[in-house]
Amino acid sequence: MKRTSTYFPKQNEIHDAWRIIDATGRPLGRLARDIAVALQGKDKPTYTPHLITGDHVVVLNATAVMTTGKKSLQKIYYRHSGYVGNLKSMTLKEMQEKNPEKVIELAVKGMLPHNNRGRQMLRRLKVYPGATHSHQAQTGNNPIDEGE
């Protein structure tokens, strides 16, 4: 009886693609899940846990992302400078007005592995508040346009 072995793609067999995702009217958590899966490459048959097989992701219209319920007033983002008494807090609504890209980046960051590979994947994410982006070379050859 022949044993089957697991296929592991070589580094030169991994091809990166660029995905452009429109965030208009999409719930934040579901959008972040789709982005995290694309960055990890879990939707590809060549997914390998110890390699980055995912694609580059460009997210457009970050200001138009949607949340359900009262999350915009009840969800709070915390940051701390390290000094005593310097805990800063900001609601989701305030964060969307001030820095809408950060909302999506933080949601995706929480869904990626918390190690060096996860940080490398997060560098492949580009988020823009409007419909224009600086990656014009990727607009003509992207195989998958999501968010429709």
TIVO-147557 format. One record per residue (C-alpha): residue number from 1; x, y, z; residue in one letter. Coordinates in Angstrom, 1 decimal. Each point is the difference from the previous one (the first is absolute). Example, Ala and Ser with C-alpha at 12.3 -4.5 7.8 and 13.67 -1.06 7.14 Angstrom:
2
  pos      xx      yy      zz  code
    1    12.3    -4.5     7.8     a
    2     1.4     3.4    -0.7     s
//
This chain:
148
  pos      xx      yy      zz  code
    1     0.0     0.0     0.0     m
    2     1.4     3.4    -1.0     k
    3     0.0     2.8     2.5     r
    4    -1.2     3.3    -1.2     t
    5     2.0     3.0     1.2     s
    6    -1.1     3.6     0.6     t
    7     0.8     2.4    -2.7     y
    8     2.1     3.0     1.1     f
    9     0.5     2.7    -2.7     p
   10     3.5     1.3    -0.5     k
   11     0.7     3.7     0.4     q
   12     0.4     0.5    -3.8     n
   13    -3.4    -1.7    -0.6     e
   14    -1.9     2.6     2.1     i
   15    -1.5     2.7    -2.2     h
   16    -1.2     3.2     1.6     d
   17    -3.1     1.7    -1.3     a
   18    -1.6     3.3     0.9     w
   19    -3.6     0.2     1.2     r
   20    -2.1     3.1     0.1     i
   21    -2.8     0.0     2.5     i
   22    -2.7     2.7     0.3     d
   23    -1.1     0.5     3.6     a
   24    -3.1     2.0    -0.8     t
   25    -2.9    -1.2     2.1     g
   26     1.7    -3.2     1.2     r
   27     0.0    -1.0     3.7     p
   28     3.4     0.6     1.6     l
   29     0.4    -3.5     1.4     g
   30    -0.9    -1.9    -3.2     r
   31     2.2     2.3    -2.0     l
   32     2.9    -0.6     2.4     a
   33    -0.6    -3.7    -0.2     r
   34     0.1     0.0    -3.8     d
   35     3.2     2.1     0.0     i
   36     1.7    -2.2     2.5     a
   37    -0.8    -3.1    -2.0     v
   38     1.4     1.6    -3.1     a
   39     3.2     1.2     1.7     l
   40     0.6    -3.5     1.4     q
   41    -0.8    -1.8    -3.2     g
   42    -2.5    -2.3     1.6     k
   43    -2.2     0.2    -3.0     d
   44     2.6    -1.5    -2.3     k
   45     0.8    -3.7    -0.5     p
   46     3.7     0.8     0.5     t
   47    -0.5     1.2     3.6     y
   48     2.8    -0.9     2.3     t
   49     0.0     1.0     3.7     p
   50     3.7     0.8     0.2     h
   51     0.2     2.1    -3.3     l
   52    -1.7     3.2    -1.1     i
   53    -2.1    -1.2    -2.9     t
   54    -2.5     2.8     0.1     g
   55    -0.5     3.0    -2.2     d
   56     0.4     3.8     0.4     h
   57    -3.3     1.7     0.9     v
   58    -1.0     3.5    -0.8     v
   59    -3.1     1.2     1.9     v
   60    -1.9     3.0    -1.4     l
   61    -2.6     2.2     1.6     n
   62     0.9    -0.7     3.6     a
   63    -2.1     2.9     1.2     t
   64    -3.2    -1.8    -1.3     a
   65     0.5    -3.2     2.1     v
   66    -3.1    -0.9     1.9     m
   67    -0.6    -1.3     3.5     t
   68    -3.1    -1.6     1.4     t
   69    -1.9     0.9     3.2     g
   70     1.5     2.6     2.4     k
   71     3.6    -1.0    -0.6     k
   72     1.0     3.5    -1.3     s
   73    -0.7     1.4     3.5     l
   74     0.8    -3.0     2.2     q
   75     3.2    -1.4    -1.6     k
   76     3.0     1.6     1.6     i
   77     3.6     0.0    -1.2     y
   78     2.7     0.3     2.7     y
   79     3.6     1.0    -0.2     r
   80     2.6     0.6     2.7     h
   81     3.2     2.0    -0.2     s
   82     1.7    -2.0     2.8     g
   83    -0.1     2.8     2.5     y
   84    -2.2    -0.1     3.0     v
   85    -3.5     1.4    -0.6     g
   86     0.4     0.3    -3.8     n
   87    -2.7    -2.4    -1.1     l
   88    -1.7     1.6    -3.0     k
   89    -3.4    -1.2    -1.3     s
   90    -1.9     0.7    -3.2     m
   91    -3.4    -1.3    -1.2     t
   92    -0.5    -1.6    -3.4     l
   93    -1.9     3.0    -1.2     k
   94     2.9     2.4     1.0     e
   95     2.6    -2.3    -1.6     m
   96    -2.0    -0.2    -3.3     q
   97    -0.1     3.8    -0.1     e
   98     3.7     0.5     0.9     k
   99     1.7    -3.0    -1.6     n
  100    -2.3    -2.4    -1.9     p
  101     2.9    -2.1    -1.4     e
  102     1.1    -0.9     3.5     k
  103    -3.4    -1.6     0.8     v
  104     0.3    -2.5    -2.8     i
  105     3.7    -0.6     0.7     e
  106    -0.6    -0.8     3.7     l
  107    -2.9    -2.3    -0.8     a
  108     2.1    -2.0    -2.5     v
  109     3.0     0.0     2.3     k
  110    -2.0    -1.8     2.7     g
  111    -0.9    -2.7    -2.5     m
  112     3.5    -0.7    -1.2     l
  113     2.6    -2.2     1.8     p
  114     1.7     1.9     2.8     h
  115     3.6    -0.6    -1.1     n
  116     2.5     1.1    -2.5     n
  117    -1.8    -1.6    -2.9     r
  118    -3.2     1.9     1.0     g
  119     1.8     3.3     0.0     r
  120     1.4    -0.8    -3.5     q
  121    -3.5    -0.7    -1.2     m
  122    -1.3     3.3     1.5     l
  123     2.6     1.9    -2.0     r
  124    -1.7    -1.3    -3.2     r
  125    -3.2     1.8     1.0     l
  126    -0.6     3.5    -1.5     k
  127    -3.1     1.9     1.2     v
  128    -1.2     3.3    -1.5     y
  129    -2.9     2.2     1.3     p
  130    -1.2     0.9    -3.5     g
  131    -0.5    -1.7    -3.4     a
  132     3.5     0.9    -1.3     t
  133     3.2    -1.7     0.8     h
  134     3.7     0.3    -1.1     s
  135     0.2    -3.6    -1.3     h
  136    -1.1     0.7    -3.5     q
  137     2.2    -2.7    -1.5     a
  138    -2.1    -2.6     1.8     q
  139    -3.4     1.3    -1.3     t
  140     0.2    -1.7    -3.4     g
  141     1.3    -3.4     0.9     n
  142    -1.7    -0.9     3.2     n
  143    -1.7    -3.4    -0.4     p
  144    -2.6     0.5     2.7     i
  145    -2.1     3.1     0.7     d
  146    -2.0    -0.6     3.2     e
  147    -2.6     2.0     1.8     g
  148    -2.8    -0.1    -2.6     e
//
